[in-house]
Amino acid sequence: MSTEKDSGNALRGPLRLAPTCDEVEELKAKLPRQFVNFTFYGARSEWRSLSTSDKQKCKAEFVETLDKYRSRLLINSYSTVGLRTNVDFMLWRIGYELEPFQEMTACLNATEMARYIEPVQSLLSMTKRTMFINKDNAEHAEDRVHIVPGQSDYLFVCPFVKTREWYSRTSDQRQEMMDENIRIGSKYRSVKIHTTYSFGLDDQDFVVAFETNHPADFLDLVQELRETKANCYTLRDTPMYTCRQRSFIECLDALG
């Protein structure tokens, strides 16, 4: 014999088209997290004194070495030539384990081209859940949980550190201030914001990356965010890197 409560559950069953908030959080907790790394490289002056044929050989070996790791890491490349004086290109790498990052870097260091470039800065962080997917991933379409990285012409990257006072505020106080930032960010639909976490992994608290096809929109967003309450608790948000997406060989060709 079914009770009124049982009847209510029977009615609720077929009508429930979405999981509850608790079920969503439980699902997120079970998803594997990803490591994220932004490594910035600069070319040494000796590179430009090489012959054209020697440069071609170096670049071909370097590209071939990098491509071997595309099955284990999501890799996007960006040129910074002409946008900063100390950096020429950047690699944005995403993976589930740290070992491929180290193995790939060791292999790149063993190439001939490694004699002519050097890493200027490396930013390491993690997602709180699975966030980035390959554009050819058949299991997931891009949605609020899964993001295809590297789909915009420009990427702006910066390490981010909050003051100690920020962490002494209650979670409600911090959320109230962040809600203001979220409202402002929602006005700039052309800018996609990726926040990853570095606590204990690197010197910064977060790494914040912004993707857009319209740099002017990003400038206006940052200027408006400077006036928020939360910004008073920012200790450091520099250096800021402006990066233009290019194929890896295009990044190397731009070195001269």
N, C-alpha and C positions, 0 to 999 in steps of 0.2 A: 504494500500500500504506500503510495507516495504522499508525502506531507506537503504543506504549502511552501515550505522552504525548498524542498526538492523540486517542486513545480517551478519555483522562481529560478533555480539554477538551470533547469532544463530550458527555460525560456532565454536565459542569459547566454547559454552556450552558443547557439547558432548565431546570435546577434553580436557576439564579441569579435569584431573585425581587427582589433589591434591589441597587443599585449599591454598590461598595466605598466605603470611607471616602475614599480618594483621589479617586474619581470624584465624590463628593458635594462635596468641597472645591473641585474644579475647576469644578463646576457653579455653586457659590456665587460663585466669583471672576468668572464670566461674567455674573452677574445685575447689572442696573443698580442703583446705590445711590440712596438717597433723602435729600433734605434735609428736616429737621424743624424747625419753628419754633413756639415758645410765646410769644405776645405778650399781655401783661397791660395792661388799660386802666383808667383811673379817670375818673369824670365830674367836671367842674368844677362849682362851686357855682352858676354862672350857668345851668346846665341846668335847675335846679329853678324858676327864675323865669320860664321860658317858658310861654306859654299851652298848653293841651292840644292845640289844633289845630296850632300850630307844632311841638310835639314829634312829633305824628303824621307830619307832612310830613318832618321830619328822619329819623325812624326808617324810614319807607317808602323813602326814597332810599338810606339806608345799607344796608338789607337787600337792595334790588335790586342795588346795586353789588357787594356781596359775592357774591350768588348767580351773577353772571356768571362767576365764577372757579371754580365747583364742577366744571366740566368739565376743568379743568387742575390742580386741587389737591384733595386730601382735606381737608375743613374740618369741624372739630367745635367747638362753642361751649359755654362753661361760665360759670356765674354764680358770683361770689365775694362778692356783696352780703351783708353781715352777718357774713362770715367773716374779712375783713381790713379795716382802715380805709383803706388806700391803694389798693386795687384793687377794681374792680366786676365786670369780666368778662374772660374769656380766650379767645383763638382758638388752636386747635391745628391747624396747617397742615402738610401733607405733600406733597412733589412731587419730580420728578426734576431740575428745573432751578431756579436762583435767580431767573431773570427773572420768572416769574409772581408770586413773593412781592413783588418790588419793584413790579411793575406794579399789583398789587392794592392795595398800601399807598398808592401814589401816587394811585390813583383814590379810595380811601377818604378820603385827605387833602383831596381836592378837593370833598368833599361839605359840605353846610351843617353837619352834625352834628359834623364834625371840629373846629369852633370850640368845642365844648363837652366834648370828651373828649381825653385825652392818654395816650400809651403810658407806662406806669410801668416796665416791664422787658420785654426781648425776649431769648429764649434760642435760639440757633441751633446745630444739630447735624446729624450725618449717621448713617445706618445703615451697617453693614458689608456689607449685602446688601439685596435687596428684602425689606422686612419688613411693610409695611402695605398692605392692599388695601381697596377699596371693598366694602361688604357686598353690592352687586349685581353684583360681578365674576363673570362666568360661567366664566372660565378657571381660577379657583382657589377651592377651599374653604379655610376656615381650618384651618391645620395648624401644625406647629412652625416652618415657614419663612415662612408667610403669616398675618398677623394682621389682623383687622378691628378698627380702633381705635374707641374711643367706644362700647363696648357695655355699659359699667357706669355706675351712677349717679354715682360719685365718681371723681375723678382727683386724685392728689397729685403735685405736680411740684416738683423741686428741682435746682439746679445742684450739681455734685459735683466737688470738687478733692481729689486725693491729695497727700500730702507727697512731697518729692523723695526721701526715703529709701525710699519704696515702690518707686520705679522703679529704685533701686539693688539691690533684691533680685533673685535669679534668677527666671526664669519658673516654675521648679518650686516655689520658696518661695511665690511669689504665688498660684500655682494651689492649693497646699495650703490657704492661708488662705481663698481664694475658695470652695473646696469646702465649707468649714464654713458659709459664708453660703448656699450652694446647698442644703445639707441643712436649714438652718433655714427657708429660703424654701419648700421642698417641703412643710413642715408646714401652710402657710397657702394652701390650694388656692383660696380665694376671692379671692386677691390676684394679679393679673397684673402682672408687672414688665417694663417696656420700658426698655432702656438704649441710648442713642444717644451718639455721640462728637463732641466739640467741639475736639479738638486743632488749634490754629492757626486755628480759625473764630471762636471766642468766648473769653471770659475763663475759663470753666470747662473741666475735662477731659471731663466727661460731663454729660448731662442724664438724670436718672432719673425716670421717671413710673410711677406705680402705679395700676392700675385695680381697683376693687372696688365691690361693693354694700354692704359691711360695714365702715365706718370703724373699728370696734372691733378687727377682725382686723388692720387695717393698723397701728394703734397697738401692738398686742401684738408684731407682726413687728418693727417698728422698735426697740421696747424690747429685744427679744432680740438684735437685730443689734448693739446698742450694746455688748454684752458679748463680741463676737468679737475675735480677734486682728487681723483686717483693719481693724477700726474704729480701732485705734491709729494707723493711717496715714492717717486722714481729716483733711485740713486744714480743709475747709469743706463743709457740706452744708445751707446756708441761703442765702436764705430758703426756707421750705417753704410752698407754696401749696396750700390745700385748695379744690378746685373741684367744683361740682355741675353735672352735665350738664343743659343746657336748650337749647331751640331758640334761634336767634339773636334772634328777636323777643321771646322771653321774657326773655332777658338784658337787652335794651334796656328793656323794660317795667319791670324791677326797678329801674332807675335813678331812678324816681320821676317 
